[in-house]
Amino acid sequence: MPAEWAPQSTLILTWPHHGTDWRDRLAEVEPVFEQIARETLAFQNVLISCENVIRAESLESTLNAYARTHDLPGRVRGLMAPSNDTWARDHAPIGVLTSEGPVLVDFQFNGWGGKYDWEKDNAITGHLARQHAFDGHPIETVDFVLEGGSIDSDGAGTLLTTSQCLLTPTRNPSHDRRGIEAVLGETLGADRVLWLDHGYLAGDDTDCHIDTLARFCSADTITYMRCEDPTDEHYGALNAMENELGRFTQRDGTPYRLVPLPWPDPIRDAAGNRLPASYANFLIINGAVLAPVYDVAQDDAAVATLTELFPDRQVIPIPCRSLIEQGGSLHCLIMQIPSGDAPV
């Protein structure tokens, strides 16, 4: 499984519609989706999956006109596929590089352990494949529940994950830690798995996806969410996670360089429930990093930290306050398809 900073061909977006939980917020969230697509077209292609074929055709036409007008290299393809929700990171296929080129691994998706309806989302990859959406890349279907947001790859065989998510019995009850590692090795080429046993975000329904907590930025660097407020409910768990990260080492025994991200001020919904705002939910694309921001005081510091971590990429803020109303953020919405030759 390549690292996210490896070359990509396409980003996958599953568009919100009136049949999703976004129904009352479409006017707020669709502009965010459109901004993500427009920013991405400066670097690569975008594949949009829509519940409605007319909407798919409209988005394809409008966004391609934008790309042509602004002389951008990317193009949009809009295709119809029924969906329960929009979190493509978790229901879209995961790309791996083989000796014969990219293969897309289609794991099973069950609504984060049966919490929400999932049958349509689990079938999206099949619908898109039958419409020749993936440039001829083969699809390998695996009878194992795995969400893309639950793992992060360094591109050299090491995966970062959380035990709370992967060991939840509502996903793969017949697999223990060793059994899960065997599946990750067979399907994604992982020969090392770094398990975090601590860390969480209030309002997160995924059982602690790694892409909200800690991320590889390079082969030797991990960035992570740090809470320095002893009165905050996250303080103990995230400090324990920081200590775990400090014990992880690279293959040669060298500790990772650890770079903390700012801790945002609490953000709550209308009912007073805390929402899972995380700056770790950034997205790396060709030549850029899309950075989630939440209209809080720490946004500028988060963008500055990501700029230091990715000095060769443009860091582009994306307003994600409306997204976290549904429990996810920027990275959760999007899956990338790798490009390039087989790994060395």
URUR-V877771 format. One line per field, one symbol per residue. psi: psi as a letter, one per 40 degrees, with the letter a starting at -180 (. if undefined). burial: # if it has 16 or more other ideal C-beta (glycine too) atoms within 10 Angstrom, else .. Layout:
psi: ???
burial: ???
This chain:
psi: hiideiiidiihhhiiieeieedeedddddddddddddddeedaihhhhidhdddddddddddddddddefidiihhhihhiidaegdddeiihhihieeaihhhgiihffffediieddddeddddddeefeffehihhhhghhhideeihieefehihahddddeheecgdehadddddddddddefhehhhhheihihheheefgideediihdidehhiihhheheeideddddddddddddeiiideehiihhhiiihiihhiadeehhighheefihhiheihhhhiefidedddddddddddgeeihhhhhhedddedeeiadddeiiihiaiiii.
burial: ######.##########..#.#......##.###.################...##..##..##..#....#.########################....############....#.######.###...##..#....#.#########################..##..#....##.##..####.#####.####.##.############....######......#..###.##.##..#.......#..######..#......#############.#######...##..##.##..##..#.#########################.....
